[in-house]
């Protein structure tokens, strides 16, 4: 009887551990991604440690604000898509929301431009932005290639 109860408890707790380990693995992968991105940008843009220490917190702040804009936009679009009969007016609203998102993103870029120029020269800023784009493209490509192999890096 005790053995059956112990087995039942293990059966209940094991899936929780697997979920917990998977969540931790995803967090570690994200931390690894950010570390690799930082190293890549710093190397490609030729940033000194002092420049990197000023640039990356600012870049992270901007990225978080953009992420929040995209999250809100995605929620709006999802609410409309939940309706199986989407009207032309609702499609129009989604298109307007897409434009609004781009405009808000552009406004953020404009707001942060002078802040970035205080920490990097225009040349290094341009190189850092290009390096970030290149890194993201490379990561997306690697993800797609590895997904077909059953691996996610």
N, C-alpha and C positions, 0 to 999 in steps of 0.2 A: 504494500500500500504506500509506504513512504517512498519507495523507489518510483512508483507511478507518479506520485505528486512531484517528486524531484524532476522526473523526465518531462512532465507537463510544464513545470516552471522553466526548464531549459528550452523547451520548444517555444515558449512564449518570448523569452528574453533573447534568443538567438537572432531573430529577424531585426529586433531593435538594435542589436550590436552591429549588424551588417549595415543598416541604414546609417547609424552613427559613423561607422568607418568610412562609408561612401561619402558622406557629407564632409568629413575631415579631409578625405582625399581631394575632393573638389576644391576646398579652401586652400590646400597646399598647392594644387595645380595653379590656382589663381595667383597665389603668392609667387610661385615659380615663373609664371607668365610675366608678372609685373617686374620681377627681378631681371629676367632676360630682356624685356622691353627697355628697361632703364639702361642696362649695359650696352645694348645695341645702339640706342640713341646717343648715349654719351660717347661711344666709340666713333660712330658715323659722323656726328656733328663736331667732334673734336672738343667736347666740353671738358673743362678742368673740373676737379672735384668741387671747388667753390661754386663754379657756375652751375653744375648739376644740382648742388644742394639748394640753390635758389630757384632753379628752373622747375624741377620736378614737383615740389609742393604746389606751385602755381598751376602747373599743367594738370595735376591731379584734381585740384579744385575746379578748374574749368571742365574737365572730363566728367566729374560728378554732377555738375550743373546740367551738362548736356544729357547725361544719362537720365536725370530726373525729367527733363523735357520729353525725352523719348518714352519714358515709362508712362507719363501722363497721356501722351498722344496714343500710345498703344492701348491704354485702357479705354479711351474714347472710341477708337476704331473697333475695339473688341465688343463694346456695348452695342454698337450699330450692327456688327456682323452677327451677333446672337439672334437678331431678327432674321428669320429665313427669307422673308420677303423684303428685300432692300429696295427702297424706292429711289428714283432718280434724285430726289431732294436729299436723301441720306448719302448717296454717292457723292453728290455735290458738296455736302458737308464734310465728308472724308477728304475730298480734294482740297477744300479750303483749310482744313486742319493740317494737311500736308504742307501747304504753303506757309501757314502760320508757324509751323514747327521750323521750317527752313529760315524764316525771317527772325524768329527768336534765337535760333542758333547763330545766325549771322550777327545779330545784336550782341550776343555774348562774345563772339570772336572780336568784334570791334571794341567792346568794353575791356577785354583782356589785352589787346594789342599794346597799349602804352605800358601796361604792367610788365609784359614780357620784354619790351624794349628797354626797361630799366635794369633787367638782369642779364640780357644777352645782346650782343651786337646783331644788327640785322642779318649779317651773313650766317652767324651761328644759329639764330632763330629759324631762318629759312631751312638750314640743313637739319636742324632738330625736327622741324615739322615734316620735312620730306622723309627723314629716317623713320619717324613714327608711322607714316603712311606705308612705307616699304615694309616695315616690320609687321604691321597688321595684315597686309596682303600676303606676305610670306606665311604667317601663322594660319590664315584662312586656307591657303593652298595646302599646307601641311595637314591641317585638320581634315580637309576633304580627302586627301590621299590616304591618310591613316584610318579614316572612318571606314573606308572600303575594306581595310585589313582587319577590322574589328578592334582597332586600337584608337584611343583618343589621347593625344598628347597635349 
